[in-house]
Amino acid sequence: MSESRVAFVGGDRQIWTLADDGTTPRQITFGEGPGAQTPWGVMESRDHSAWPCWSPDGRLISCFQTRVGSQGDGTVWLSVMEADGVEEQRLTSIEDGIPIYMQWAPDSTRLAVVTQGESDLSLGVCQLGALGEYRLMEEGIPLFFSWTLDAQRLLIHSGSAGDTRLMLRDVCGSEPDELYKKSPGNFCVPLVVGNQAVFIGRDESHGVLCVSDWAGSRIEGITGIEGLVAVVASPCGRYLAFSGAPPGKRQLYQGLWLVDLETAKVTKLSTDRLVAFFWIPGGQGLVVVTRGRGPAQMMWSLQRVDGEDAQPLASFYPSMDQKFFLHYFEQFAVSHSPVSSDGTRLVFASHPDPSGKGVDTTPHICTVNLDGGKPRVDVMAPGDFGVFSP
């Protein structure tokens, strides 16, 4: 698509898109409207939609659709719609668990889905046009992954407490697994950066930021780092932004570092305590999230890679879906961009300021400019979560 658009979950629990200036709204999914009743007064079933995800080529939007009926059956489908709303495919129903995340393959032909079961997470793959097909790839807790650039394999990090593994797995099952020889450290998402893999390994008593080939056979340590480590790759693939959080119940990340993969130089960008961080598409900086003044408030800021102090952008009170997005930001950063493709706008979902005089607590989709001018927050529409097109 030529214009930058936001896909979002509206107040009606359907998927909509908007231009980045809030114009030209377009409804993508449709459910039976609230209040629709049978002749006997029983509420009809309705489809609720969640977690829109743009395909890398920008033509398609995937989401989870839940049928909430009078019997509370809660059937969930993985659905794919054309971004112009013309055609829809329900790829598969998800019966054993609650789907919580999806990621497109780089060639926009397959989707990998993470589902929460009673005791573990599962990772499966579906393919466009192959309705009803679902291939189970891995089970475990925790479970994180990235696609390789050829769209044929998944780099998977699963397990914990000494039973952790990092492996490369073929999605069609035609090639054997490549199990990484180096023991994985304390981190979440393994990254695919060009023809390299990025992960946290373990050396004796400390973690090491590592770069290797996809199969993990040629591993190079970049720098040591402690705690639970978050790593996000720049769009051009040259830089990694990373940070570590202290052990124990998930704490804030302490500071922000930048590593140049071409020179192996490591630079400290910030000493702030962070909730999350995302690259701007041009690679000139990152948008970061910190805690605000109250327990519910958070703050977006712009952190340039030249090391200047972060520029405050907007305070906000995240919706439940926005909180989930920020909690697992390293995984979502691979697939769901909160920043427009030209790097000029940031999208997020926020409740109104609870200290205000209004009584309406409905979350809204908001944007703020990143063009260097005075930050201005625009409230676009009621909604729980929004993401920009590629």
N, C-alpha and C positions, 0 to 999 in steps of 0.2 A: 504494500500500500504506500502511496506517495506521501500522504499526510500522516502526522503523528496523532494517534487516537488512544484514548483511555478505554479499556474494557473494565466494567465494574459491576458489582452486585448491588442492584438498586434496592430501594426501600420495599419494593414488591417481591423481593427475593428472586428476581429474574436478572439475566445478563443483558446489559446495555453497553453501547459504545458512545463516546462523545469526542469531538475534536478537542485539542488541548486548550482551546479558548472557551470551552463549554458550549459550543454551538453544535448543530446538526446531530441531535440525539437519534440513536437507532436501536430499537429493541431486537435482541438476537435470540433469546429464548422466550417461550410462551407457556404459561401454565393456566389452569382453570382458575379464574379470578376469585378473590375472596368474596364470600357471601353466596356463591353459586350453590343451589340446593336442588335436591331431587324433589319430586312431587310430595314426598313424605317428610320433607323438612330435614333430611340428613345431609350434612355437608358433603359435597363432592370432593374427590381426591384432587390434589393439586401438586404440580411439579415445583419444587424449590431448587434453585440452581446456586452453585457455589464454586469458588476458586477458578475464575477464568484464567486461561493460560494461552498466550499467542504462540502459534507455530513460528519457527525461525524465519520462514519466508513471508510472514505477515498475512497470509491468505486465510488462515483458519484460527478458530478459537475453540479450545476444549474446555470442558467443565464437568462437574459432578451434578447430576440431577437426581433428586429424591422425590419419590411418590409418597405423599403423606395422605393416606386414605382413612376412611371411617373405621377400618380395622387396625390402623396403625402399622401396616405392613412394612413401611419404610424401605421399599425397594430402591436401590441406588444404581444408576447407570453412569458409565463414562460416555459422554456425548461429545461430538465434534460438529461445529457449525462453520459454514463459510462466513467470513467477516462481514459480508454484505447481507447476511441473513437469508440467502436463497436456498441452501441445501443443508440438511442435518443428517448425521449418522449417529445412531446409538450403537457404539462399538461392542459393549458388553455390559452385562449386569454384574454387580459386585455383591455377593451374597454372604460371604464369610468375613465380616468385619466392616469397619468404617474407613472409607478412603480419605486420606488426609493430604496427599501431595501427588502431583504429576509433573512430568518433564518430557518435552518433545525430543526426539532424536534430531540431530543436526540437519538431516535431509527432509524433515517434516513428513515422514512416512510412518513413524511408529511413536507410541507413547509408553513411557514407563510409569507405573502407578505404585504408590506405597499405601498399604492398607493396615489399619490397626485392628488386631484380633484380640481375643481374650487374654492371651499370654505373650504374644510376640507381634512383630511387624512382618509383613510379607511384601515382596517386590515382584511385580509381574509386568509383562509387556503385551501390548495390543498393537495391531497393525490396521491402517486405514484400508477400508474395503473388505476386510476379513471379519465380518460381523459375527459376534459370539465367541471369537477365539481369544484366549488368554493363556499366556505361557508363564508359569511360575519360575522366577529366577533365583530367589533367595529368601530365607527366613531368618530372623534374629532380632535382638534388641541390644543396642540401637542399630539402625540400618540407614546408611547414607550412600549416595552413588553419584556418578557422572557418566554421560555418554562419551565414547571416543568419537573422533571427528569423522570416521568412516561410517558411523551409525550402525556398526555391526556388533559392537561389544559394549559392556558396561564395566566400569571400574567401581567395585563395591567394597565398602568398609562396613563390617558387621560384627556384632558380639562385644562383650565387655568382660571385665574382671578376670583377666588372664586367658579368656577364650575368645580372642579377637583375631580377625583375619582381614587381609586386604588382598583382593584378587581381581583378575580380569576375566570376564565370562562372556562367551559368545551367545548372542540372543537367539540364534537358531539352533544351538546345540551341536553344530558341525565341527567345532574345534574344542580341544581340551582346555580346561581352566589353567590360567597362569597365576599361581599362588606366590605372593611376594615373600621373599626369604627374610627380609628385615621385619622385625616385630613392630607392628603399628603402635604409635604413642597415643597420647590423650588428645584426640581431636575428633571432628565430626566428618566433614565432607572431603573426600579425595577429589582433586581437581585435574581436569585434562586441559593442558595449556599447549596448543599446537600438537607436536609429536612427543610431548613430555607429560609425565604425571607428577603432581605435587601432593605431598602428604607429610604427616608428622611421624617420624620414626622414633625409636627408643634406643639410647646408648647408655648402658649402665643405669645411672640415676637421673638422667635428664632427657628431655625431648629435643629432637633435632628436626628443623625444617629441611625436607629432602626433595630433590628433583631426580627423576629417573626416566627411562623409557617406559612405554605403556605397560610392559610386562614386568617391570621392577627388577630387571636383571643388571642394569647399570645404574647404581645409585650414588648420588653425590650429596653430601651434607652441606647446607648453606650456613646455618647459624643455630645455636642452641636457644631454647625457650622453654619456660616452665608453665605449669598449669594446664587448663583446658584451652587449647589453641584454636583460634578462628583464622582462616586464610581466605582471601578473596582476590581473584586475578583481575588485572586491568583488561579492558577490551582488546587492546593490541597484543596482550600476552607477554609484554616485556616486564611488567612490574607485578609484585605481590604486596598486598597490604595485609598485615597480620597483627595479632595481639593475643595475650594470654590472660586467663582469669584464674584467680586463686582456687585451690582445691576445696571440696565441700559442696554444699548446695549451690547451684549455679549462681555465681557472683558476677559483678560487672567486670568487663575487660579493662585491664590496666594499661593505658597508653596505646599508641598506634605506631607501627613501624612500616617502613617501605624497603623492599629489596629489589634491586635491579638484577634480573636474571642474566643479562649480558655481561655485567661486570662483577656480580656477586656483592656489590656494595650495599650495606644496610644503613638506613637513615631513620632516626626517630622523628616522627612528625608531630606527635602530641603526647602529653602526659595526662590527658583527660581520662576519666572513667567512663567507658562506653557501653551502651546497650547493643548497638549494631552499627555497621558501616557498609556502604555500597559505592562502587565506582561510578563516576560520571562517564558516559560513553566516550568522550574525547580523551579521557585519561588524565586530564589536567588537575583532577582533584576527586574527593569523595564527599558524599553526604553522610553525616554521622548522627547518631541518636544518643542523647545523654538524658539522665534523669532531670526533671524539673524541680521546682520548689516544693511541690506537694507530692504525696504518694502516688497520685494518679497522673500527674503531669509529666510529659516528656518534651524534649526539645530537639528540633532538626537544626543542624549547622552545616556549613560548607567548609571543608578542610582542604586547602590547596596543597599540592605536593611540594611547593617551594618552601614549606615550613612556616608560613605566616600563621598568625593566630586564626582560629576558626571563626567564621562569620555567622552569627546567629541568624536563622531563617524564620522559624515559626515554632511556637509552643503548641502542643496538641494533647488531646486526651483520647488515646487510641481505642478503637472498637475492639471487640473480642478477636475478630479475624486479623485485625492489624497487629494485635499483641502476639498472636500465634506466628504471624509472618516475621516479626522482629525477633522472637525467641529462637527461631530456626533460620535466621537470616542467611547463613552461609549456604544452605541448600537452596533457598528461594532466590538468592543472588544469581544462581546459574540459569534460572528459568523465568523469573518474574521481575522485570525491571521497574523500579519506582521512578526512574528518570526517563524523560523523553529521549528519543534517538539523537536529537540535535543538542542534548545537554542543557536545555534552557528552562525546563519545568520539572518539578517534583510533585508526585501525587501521593496522597495518604488519606486515610479515613479517620475522622475525629468526632467525638462527642462535643457538644457545646461546653464552654467553660462552666463548671458547676458553681462557681462563685457569682455567675451572672444572675440577672433578675428573671430570666425566662424559666419556664417550667418544662419546656420540651427538651428531652434528652436524646432525641434521634441522632445517630451518627450521620455525618455527611462526607461526601467525597470532596476533597479540597486539593488545590494546587498552589504552589508558590514558585516564583521565578528564580532562576539561578544565573541570570545574565549579568550579574555584577551591580545592578541597580538596587535601589532600596527594596527589600523584600516586601511583597504584597501577596497576601493570602486571598485566593478566590474560592468561594464556596460554590460548588457546581451542582450537586444533586444529593438527595438522601441516598445513603449507601454504606455498606460494611467494609468493602475492600476494592481497591482499584489498581490496575497495572497498565503500563504503557506498551504500545505496539513496538516491535523491533525496528 
